[in-house]
């Protein structure tokens, strides 16, 4: 299970609305924005989330250890709060970077990817797209699908990025430790992430690659694009897709993510099939699992570091001690979490939803959540052990088998015990992962013994 249980928070929207609404398939791999907005409105209504629209912040001032937020458009002029989250999106980190080489060009012939573009007007025309990031590829796809006669990507780099190395900054370990780094190390991390850049999403890439009228050109200086566009030799329209200018300046087998995505996608999907109330109750209870993962992940990260050090030193003794101690600490932590969920669960449920019918339904399935730490702490620790030993292939194989057992439990139990079968499936999956990785643990010690044998 580990931290990947958080994936369901991302995948839930698409699956839930497919069931609760009349199924309306879309041609792309992402939910259309109007449907996404409709889902958010539905979620707000079901979960009774207090939201105020049309309110703008004016300034923030400290006040006796709290924050005084002065606003306009609200019933009151100021709000006193303990914490303020500024969810400003990508635009909040800076501003669109307009390349200098377009200076002097008529705006009728070029646009930034952040601008509203009339793609229908590009039908039958040649379009040059500067850049190969997500926005560049999406704009190229829109132009091709609107009937552009040709789209050329003008790319300065020698090859197109294929690995999103920036994803690593979303890990819990990075988030916790980044603030404690000195400026030099923080700059190295961020500069490396910005320098390597991120590839476009797979779905966007496929939208472009299926068209024979698209061309990629690497190692092309942007001065050529200006001269060509100005003279009409490259194209009729130029789309500058430079990234945002930030305010701070400019294992082969992998972790088993896809089986986990399928697992938690199916959990949310099948929850929606049990009705809106069950769906809301399950979503509330899933937040318990997120909280559990933060504590148990701490022990897993410790095991990962200690085991990695022991395997690197080819020291079986320290490796075994690290595994045993991490397991003992995780067991203690799971007992604390189970106790907290047992006695504090009703209060937490009441904090997360004010809907009485959702609270009552969540209480029905709370016992499953209470025992989850006891049956899953082993899988957390073994995740850390196998990652520290760089044995992700075994983790992948175990995850596939566990997924099969989970689905079998769901298929058999759902007609018999309904929503209880979904939680039983999670229990079976966690136990299966623990037992199967325990069975493979001797391979970790064997790896540490390799250099010791004459």
DOVOZA-852288 format. One record per residue (C-alpha): residue number from 0; residue in one letter; x, y, z. Coordinates in steps of 0.001 Angstrom, whole numbers. Layout:
MARDREN  pos  code     east    north       up
MARDREN  NUM     a        X        Y        Z
...
***
This chain:
MARDREN  pos  code     east    north       up
MARDREN    0     x        0        0        0
MARDREN    1     x     2644     2517     1172
MARDREN    2     x     2306     6118       46
MARDREN    3     x      837     5124    -3311
MARDREN    4     x    -2588     5008    -1693
MARDREN    5     x    -2605     8756    -2292
MARDREN    6     x    -3015     8046    -5994
MARDREN    7     x    -6736     7509    -5471
MARDREN    8     x    -7148    11183    -4585
MARDREN    9     x    -6035    12010    -8129
MARDREN   10     x    -7866     9238    -9923
MARDREN   11     x   -11161     9444    -8037
MARDREN   12     x   -12788    12366    -9953
MARDREN   13     x   -12823    10724   -13381
MARDREN   14     x   -14151     7373   -12182
MARDREN   15     x   -16744     8734    -9767
MARDREN   16     x   -18437    10964   -12273
MARDREN   17     x   -18470     8215   -14904
MARDREN   18     x   -20725     6216   -12620
MARDREN   19     x   -22824     8894   -10943
MARDREN   20     x   -23569    10607   -14232
MARDREN   21     x   -24748     9050   -17432
MARDREN   22     x   -21550     7750   -18985
MARDREN   23     x   -20324    10203   -21606
MARDREN   24     x   -16994     8993   -23004
MARDREN   25     x   -14540    11581   -24244
MARDREN   26     x   -11979    11175   -26969
MARDREN   27     x    -8965    12291   -24949
MARDREN   28     x    -7208    10850   -21930
MARDREN   29     x    -8261    13726   -19669
MARDREN   30     x   -11667    14724   -18401
MARDREN   31     x   -13083    17803   -20212
MARDREN   32     x   -12963    20968   -18164
MARDREN   33     x   -16772    21531   -18057
MARDREN   34     x   -17271    17973   -16801
MARDREN   35     x   -14503    18478   -14231
MARDREN   36     x   -16259    21631   -13013
MARDREN   37     x   -19525    19734   -12839
MARDREN   38     x   -17823    17075   -10738
MARDREN   39     x   -16396    19684    -8354
MARDREN   40     x   -19869    21165    -7908
MARDREN   41     x   -21264    17711    -7198
MARDREN   42     x   -18459    16975    -4740
MARDREN   43     x   -19059    20269    -2962
MARDREN   44     x   -22756    19467    -2659
MARDREN   45     x   -22318    15887    -1428
MARDREN   46     x   -19531    16671     1050
MARDREN   47     x   -21124    19994     2068
MARDREN   48     x   -17846    21850     1637
MARDREN   49     x   -18181    25558     2531
MARDREN   50     x   -17005    27540     -503
MARDREN   51     x   -17281    31270    -1205
MARDREN   52     x   -16905    32535    -4755
MARDREN   53     x   -16156    36066    -5879
MARDREN   54     x   -13953    36798    -2844
MARDREN   55     x   -10555    38423    -3420
MARDREN   56     x    -7742    38849     -863
MARDREN   57     x    -6369    42362     -411
MARDREN   58     x    -3642    41919     2205
MARDREN   59     x    -2534    39646     5035
MARDREN   60     x    -1350    40861     8434
MARDREN   61     x      -51    38959    11491
MARDREN   62     x    -2201    39256    14608
MARDREN   63     x    -1268    37625    17944
MARDREN   64     x      154    34481    16411
MARDREN   65     x    -2618    34238    13813
MARDREN   66     x    -3217    35774    10389
MARDREN   67     x    -5700    38517     9597
MARDREN   68     x    -6849    38201     5987
MARDREN   69     x    -8461    41330     4542
MARDREN   70     x   -10825    40491     1685
MARDREN   71     x   -13279    42077     -702
MARDREN   72     x   -16549    40595    -1927
MARDREN   73     x   -17299    38686     1291
MARDREN   74     x   -19914    39266     3965
MARDREN   75     x   -17158    40400     6348
MARDREN   76     x   -14142    42521     5506
MARDREN   77     x   -11563    40410     7327
MARDREN   78     x   -11033    36814     8414
MARDREN   79     x    -8846    35617    11301
MARDREN   80     x    -7194    32268    10524
MARDREN   81     x    -4496    29945    11828
MARDREN   82     x    -3238    28951     8402
MARDREN   83     x    -3504    30389     4903
MARDREN   84     x    -2937    28250     1818
MARDREN   85     x    -2200    30280    -1311
MARDREN   86     x    -3226    27914    -4122
MARDREN   87     x    -2284    30278    -6938
MARDREN   88     x    -1450    27651    -9563
MARDREN   89     x     1392    27818   -12083
MARDREN   90     x      808    31509   -12785
MARDREN   91     x     1408    32253    -9121
MARDREN   92     x     5091    31306    -9430
MARDREN   93     x     5894    34018   -11948
MARDREN   94     x     4624    35171   -15326
MARDREN   95     x     4644    33969   -18940
MARDREN   96     x     8112    34301   -20443
MARDREN   97     x     7910    36092   -23774
MARDREN   98     x    11020    35300   -25872
MARDREN   99     x    12957    38349   -26967
MARDREN  100     x    13137    37172   -30576
MARDREN  101     x     9463    37988   -31181
MARDREN  102     x    10037    41673   -30450
MARDREN  103     x     8719    43717   -33346
MARDREN  104     x     6561    40963   -34832
MARDREN  105     x     2902    41782   -35436
MARDREN  106     x      750    40023   -32813
MARDREN  107     x    -1487    38862   -35640
MARDREN  108     x     1269    36376   -36543
MARDREN  109     x     2272    35005   -33149
MARDREN  110     x      865    34149   -29735
MARDREN  111     x     2057    32799   -26421
MARDREN  112     x      646    29457   -25338
MARDREN  113     x    -1088    31223   -22432
MARDREN  114     x    -3036    33436   -24866
MARDREN  115     x    -6483    32580   -26251
MARDREN  116     x    -5749    31266   -29757
MARDREN  117     x    -8284    30978   -32563
MARDREN  118     x    -7217    27562   -33868
MARDREN  119     x   -10020    27492   -36425
MARDREN  120     x    -8337    30450   -38142
MARDREN  121     x    -5204    28302   -38624
MARDREN  122     x    -6958    25831   -40892
MARDREN  123     x    -4923    25261   -44043
MARDREN  124     x    -1966    27274   -42702
MARDREN  125     x     1577    26361   -41696
MARDREN  126     x     2255    26770   -37959
MARDREN  127     x     5582    26889   -36142
MARDREN  128     x     5592    25958   -32459
MARDREN  129     x     8608    26980   -30395
MARDREN  130     x     9290    24445   -27641
MARDREN  131     x     8409    20853   -26899
MARDREN  132     x     6904    21040   -23401
MARDREN  133     x     3350    20136   -22441
MARDREN  134     x     1814    23419   -23607
MARDREN  135     x     3746    23291   -26890
MARDREN  136     x     2546    19789   -27705
MARDREN  137     x    -1043    20583   -26705
MARDREN  138     x    -1066    23680   -28928
MARDREN  139     x      420    21687   -31805
MARDREN  140     x    -2282    19052   -31373
MARDREN  141     x    -5039    21671   -31380
MARDREN  142     x    -3652    23252   -34546
MARDREN  143     x    -3389    19889   -36327
MARDREN  144     x    -6877    18830   -35265
MARDREN  145     x    -8210    22211   -36424
MARDREN  146     x    -6869    21489   -39920
MARDREN  147     x    -3474    23227   -40044
MARDREN  148     x    -1646    22128   -43177
MARDREN  149     x     1619    21664   -41293
MARDREN  150     x     3012    22086   -37769
MARDREN  151     x     6727    22317   -37095
MARDREN  152     x     8269    22134   -33640
MARDREN  153     x    11356    24338   -33324
MARDREN  154     x    13418    22831   -30495
MARDREN  155     x    16748    24134   -29204
MARDREN  156     x    17664    21003   -27233
MARDREN  157     x    19296    17987   -28864
MARDREN  158     x    16526    15567   -27925
MARDREN  159     x    13018    15618   -26536
MARDREN  160     x    12656    14924   -22776
MARDREN  161     x    11164    11520   -21996
MARDREN  162     x    11432    11229   -18188
MARDREN  163     x     9681    13611   -15799
MARDREN  164     x    12370    13983   -13143
MARDREN  165     x    10472    16871   -11581
MARDREN  166     x     7915    14395   -10195
MARDREN  167     x    10337    13502    -7387
MARDREN  168     x     9793    16785    -5578
MARDREN  169     x     6290    15631    -4710
MARDREN  170     x     7551    12867    -2426
MARDREN  171     x     6929    13259     1290
MARDREN  172     x    10612    12853     2150
MARDREN  173     x    11604    15685     -167
MARDREN  174     x     8870    17949     1165
MARDREN  175     x     9944    17394     4765
MARDREN  176     x    13688    17798     4202
MARDREN  177     x    13803    20525     1565
MARDREN  178     x    13217    23339     4060
MARDREN  179     x    16154    22131     6157
MARDREN  180     x    18657    22179     3291
MARDREN  181     x    21076    25012     2846
MARDREN  182     x    20598    27399      -63
MARDREN  183     x    23255    25722    -2201
MARDREN  184     x    21604    22317    -2061
MARDREN  185     x    18122    23738    -2623
MARDREN  186     x    19388    25594    -5653
MARDREN  187     x    21042    22429    -7017
MARDREN  188     x    17790    20471    -6752
MARDREN  189     x    15609    23115    -8334
MARDREN  190     x    18095    24102   -11013
MARDREN  191     x    18523    20467   -12037
MARDREN  192     x    14759    20000   -12225
MARDREN  193     x    14279    23123   -14317
MARDREN  194     x    17242    22293   -16572
MARDREN  195     x    16103    18754   -17382
MARDREN  196     x    12514    19956   -17908
MARDREN  197     x     9467    17734   -18149
MARDREN  198     x     8139    15786   -21119
MARDREN  199     x     4660    16354   -22425
MARDREN  200     x     1943    13932   -21216
MARDREN  201     x     1639    10704   -23158
MARDREN  202     x    -1872    11494   -24319
MARDREN  203     x     -794    14865   -25718
MARDREN  204     x     2168    13286   -27496
MARDREN  205     x      -76    10691   -29143
MARDREN  206     x    -2429    13430   -30337
MARDREN  207     x      461    14946   -32302
MARDREN  208     x     2412    11870   -33376
MARDREN  209     x     -530    10342   -35258
MARDREN  210     x     -529    13247   -37719
MARDREN  211     x     1764    12994   -40758
MARDREN  212     x     1771    16803   -41043
MARDREN  213     x     3873    17344   -37910
MARDREN  214     x     7650    17766   -37927
MARDREN  215     x    10215    17939   -35128
MARDREN  216     x    13394    19949   -35523
MARDREN  217     x    16088    19766   -32846
MARDREN  218     x    19093    22047   -32338
MARDREN  219     x    17325    24908   -34122
MARDREN  220     x    18360    28426   -33008
MARDREN  221     x    15349    30620   -32406
MARDREN  222     x    16778    33347   -34629
MARDREN  223     x    15958    31110   -37595
MARDREN  224     x    12358    30966   -36450
MARDREN  225     x    12149    34766   -36358
MARDREN  226     x    13681    35280   -39762
MARDREN  227     x    11595    32523   -41295
MARDREN  228     x     8347    33649   -39748
MARDREN  229     x     8999    37223   -40745
MARDREN  230     x     9758    36268   -44326
MARDREN  231     x     6920    33753   -44567
MARDREN  232     x     9268    30828   -45264
MARDREN  233     x     8560    28728   -42158
MARDREN  234     x     4910    29364   -41530
MARDREN  235     x     1944    31673   -41282
MARDREN  236     x     1677    31658   -37498
MARDREN  237     x     4105    31258   -34595
MARDREN  238     x     3175    29915   -31161
MARDREN  239     x     5792    30653   -28496
MARDREN  240     x     5532    27979   -25826
MARDREN  241     x     8265    28972   -23407
MARDREN  242     x     7762    27839   -19814
MARDREN  243     x     6809    30083   -16947
MARDREN  244     x     9627    32238   -15646
MARDREN  245     x     9910    31233   -12005
MARDREN  246     x    10483    33870    -9385
MARDREN  247     x    13546    31999    -8072
MARDREN  248     x    15232    32040   -11454
MARDREN  249     x    15591    30252   -14231
MARDREN  250     x    15811     1362   -11455
MARDREN  251     x    14963       91   -14592
MARDREN  252     x    11985    -1948   -13317
MARDREN  253     x    10480      930   -11376
MARDREN  254     x     8220     1027    -8351
MARDREN  255     x     4955     -865    -8923
MARDREN  256     x     2751     2143    -9588
MARDREN  257     x      469      857   -12352
MARDREN  258     x     -970    -2105   -10359
MARDREN  259     x    -1578      270    -7440
MARDREN  260     x    -3327     2714    -9757
MARDREN  261     x    -5573      -71   -10976
MARDREN  262     x    -6271    -1146    -7400
MARDREN  263     x    -7288     2219    -6033
MARDREN  264     x    -9027     3238    -9235
MARDREN  265     x   -11179      128    -8979
MARDREN  266     x   -11841      825    -5281
MARDREN  267     x   -13208     4307    -6016
MARDREN  268     x   -14989     3152    -9165
MARDREN  269     x   -16755      316    -7341
MARDREN  270     x   -17514     2618    -4387
MARDREN  271     x   -19438     4842    -6759
MARDREN  272     x   -21414     1787    -7841
MARDREN  273     x   -22613     1381    -4248
MARDREN  274     x   -24332     4767    -4299
MARDREN  275     x   -23460     8365    -3477
MARDREN  276     x   -23559     7854      283
MARDREN  277     x   -21201     4869      205
MARDREN  278     x   -18916     6735    -2167
MARDREN  279     x   -18727     9739      161
MARDREN  280     x   -18241     7519     3227
MARDREN  281     x   -15441     5553     1573
MARDREN  282     x   -13734     8769      523
MARDREN  283     x   -13862    10028     4104
MARDREN  284     x   -12383     6781     5410
MARDREN  285     x    -9663     6789     2765
MARDREN  286     x    -8334     9923     4428
MARDREN  287     x    -7564     7737     7450
MARDREN  288     x    -5363     5590     5224
MARDREN  289     x    -3549     8695     4005
MARDREN  290     x    -2862     9680     7620
MARDREN  291     x    -1717     6155     8469
MARDREN  292     x      672     6156     5541
MARDREN  293     x     2470     9272     6793
MARDREN  294     x     3456     7583    10073
MARDREN  295     x     4193     4149     8641
MARDREN  296     x     6123     5688     5759
MARDREN  297     x     8481     7243     8323
MARDREN  298     x     9516     3749     9447
MARDREN  299     x     9673     2594     5842
MARDREN  300     x    11993     5479     4931
MARDREN  301     x    14228     4577     7869
MARDREN  302     x    14332      952     6770
MARDREN  303     x    15088     2075     3229
MARDREN  304     x    18097     4133     4303
MARDREN  305     x    19495     1577     6779
MARDREN  306     x    19027    -1389     4458
MARDREN  307     x    20538      489     1548
MARDREN  308     x    23590     1292     3656
MARDREN  309     x    23900    -2333     4842
MARDREN  310     x    23508    -3829     1363
MARDREN  311     x    26046    -1364       -5
MARDREN  312     x    28502    -2407     2718
MARDREN  313     x    27671    -6103     2142
MARDREN  314     x    26852    -6421     5854
MARDREN  315     x    24168    -9017     6541
MARDREN  316     x    24117    -8446    10314
MARDREN  317     x    23299    -4728    10197
MARDREN  318     x    20797    -5433     7427
MARDREN  319     x    18922    -7937     9568
MARDREN  320     x    19000    -5664    12618
MARDREN  321     x    17646    -2770    10535
MARDREN  322     x    14795    -4933     9248
MARDREN  323     x    13864    -6225    12712
MARDREN  324     x    14081    -2857    14472
MARDREN  325     x    12097    -1101    11741
MARDREN  326     x     9455    -3804    11965
MARDREN  327     x     9196    -3461    15754
MARDREN  328     x     8851      305    15591
MARDREN  329     x     6264       27    12808
MARDREN  330     x     4296    -2504    14865
MARDREN  331     x     4271      -73    17785
MARDREN  332     x     3188     2733    15500
MARDREN  333     x      409      633    14016
MARDREN  334     x     -916     -152    17508
MARDREN  335     x    -1026     3586    18241
MARDREN  336     x    -2817     4278    14956
MARDREN  337     x    -5347     1508    15548
MARDREN  338     x    -6086     2802    19032
MARDREN  339     x    -6403     6369    17773
MARDREN  340     x    -8771     5303    14988
MARDREN  341     x   -10831     3205    17378
MARDREN  342     x   -11386     5932    19958
MARDREN  343     x   -10985     9073    17841
MARDREN  344     x   -12470     7861    14572
MARDREN  345     x   -15988     9179    15166
MARDREN  346     x   -14650    12639    15993
MARDREN  347     x   -12453    12695    12877
MARDREN  348     x   -15370    11613    10712
MARDREN  349     x   -17465    14435    12160
MARDREN  350     x   -14679    16894    11303
MARDREN  351     x   -14462    15724     7691
MARDREN  352     x   -18181    15722     6900
MARDREN  353     x   -21226    17341     8441
MARDREN  354     x   -23703    15180     6512
MARDREN  355     x   -25424    12873     9065
MARDREN  356     x   -26105    10082     6554
MARDREN  357     x   -22470    10081     5417
MARDREN  358     x   -21265    10031     9032
MARDREN  359     x   -23520     7080     9841
MARDREN  360     x   -22376     5144     6792
MARDREN  361     x   -18714     5842     7536
MARDREN  362     x   -19161     4516    11074
MARDREN  363     x   -20368     1188     9625
MARDREN  364     x   -17042      615     7912
MARDREN  365     x   -14770     2226    10509
MARDREN  366     x   -13770    -1172    12019
MARDREN  367     x   -12090    -2077     8731
MARDREN  368     x   -10048     1115     8934
MARDREN  369     x    -9095      420    12558
MARDREN  370     x    -7454    -2906    11729
MARDREN  371     x    -5774    -1658     8559
MARDREN  372     x    -2545     -461    10296
MARDREN  373     x    -2073    -3872    11954
MARDREN  374     x    -2346    -5781     8685
MARDREN  375     x     -461    -3308     6501
MARDREN  376     x     2550    -2162     8553
MARDREN  377     x     4532    -5165     7315
MARDREN  378     x     4044    -4197     3675
MARDREN  379     x     5259     -681     4445
MARDREN  380     x     8450    -1983     6057
MARDREN  381     x     9111    -4512     3304
MARDREN  382     x     8629    -1740      745
MARDREN  383     x    11396      197     2471
MARDREN  384     x    13611    -2890     2687
MARDREN  385     x    13224    -3842     -966
MARDREN  386     x    13605     -269    -2212
MARDREN  387     x    16738      139      -92
MARDREN  388     x    18105    -3057    -1613
MARDREN  389     x    17144    -1799    -5121
MARDREN  390     x    14967    -4873    -5681
MARDREN  391     x    11928    -3194    -7225
MARDREN  392     x    11359    -6094    -9606
MARDREN  393     x    10277    -8308    -6725
MARDREN  394     x     7992    -5526    -5457
MARDREN  395     x     6394    -5275    -8871
MARDREN  396     x     5731    -9020    -9085
MARDREN  397     x     4267    -9086    -5571
MARDREN  398     x     2003    -6153    -6399
MARDREN  399     x      629    -7929    -9457
MARDREN  400     x     -213   -11058    -7453
MARDREN  401     x    -1758    -8956    -4670
MARDREN  402     x    -3868    -7105    -7210
MARDREN  403     x    -5228   -10386    -8549
MARDREN  404     x    -6137   -11536    -5024
MARDREN  405     x    -7749    -8164    -4306
MARDREN  406     x    -9893    -8322    -7450
MARDREN  407     x   -10879   -11914    -6736
MARDREN  408     x   -12021   -10903    -3247
MARDREN  409     x   -14051    -8053    -4690
MARDREN  410     x   -15697   -10151    -7388
MARDREN  411     x   -16711   -12863    -4931
MARDREN  412     x   -17637   -10647    -1995
MARDREN  413     x   -19364    -7687    -3617
MARDREN  414     x   -22626    -9516    -4439
MARDREN  415     x   -22641   -11070     -945
MARDREN  416     x   -21589    -8319     1473
MARDREN  417     x   -21650    -5195     -685
MARDREN  418     x   -19376    -2329      293
MARDREN  419     x   -17735    -4439     3025
MARDREN  420     x   -16103    -6450      231
MARDREN  421     x   -14133    -3408     -917
MARDREN  422     x   -12533    -2990     2498
MARDREN  423     x   -12007    -6735     2840
MARDREN  424     x   -10198    -6589     -503
MARDREN  425     x    -7802    -3959      852
MARDREN  426     x    -7125    -6158     3891
MARDREN  427     x    -6429    -9170     1665
MARDREN  428     x    -4162    -7099     -560
MARDREN  429     x    -2123    -5787     2390
MARDREN  430     x    -1741    -9233     3953
MARDREN  431     x     -780   -10746      611
MARDREN  432     x     1904    -8135       29
MARDREN  433     x     3326    -8650     3521
MARDREN  434     x     3448   -12435     3249
MARDREN  435     x     4771   -12553     -311
MARDREN  436     x     7540   -10029      389
MARDREN  437     x     8432   -11850     3610
MARDREN  438     x     8829   -14976     1511
MARDREN  439     x    11206   -13084     -796
MARDREN  440     x    13180   -11427     2026
MARDREN  441     x    15998   -14073     1954
MARDREN  442     x    16873   -12708    -1488
MARDREN  443     x    17753    -9385      148
MARDREN  444     x    20224   -11042     2527
MARDREN  445     x    21555   -13140     -337
MARDREN  446     x    22314    -9961    -2245
MARDREN  447     x    24299    -8628      711
MARDREN  448     x    26293   -11884      927
MARDREN  449     x    27464   -11804    -2676
MARDREN  450     x    30660    -9851    -2008
MARDREN  451     x    31378   -11764     1203
MARDREN  452     x    31707   -15143     -488
MARDREN  453     x    35253   -15969    -1731
***
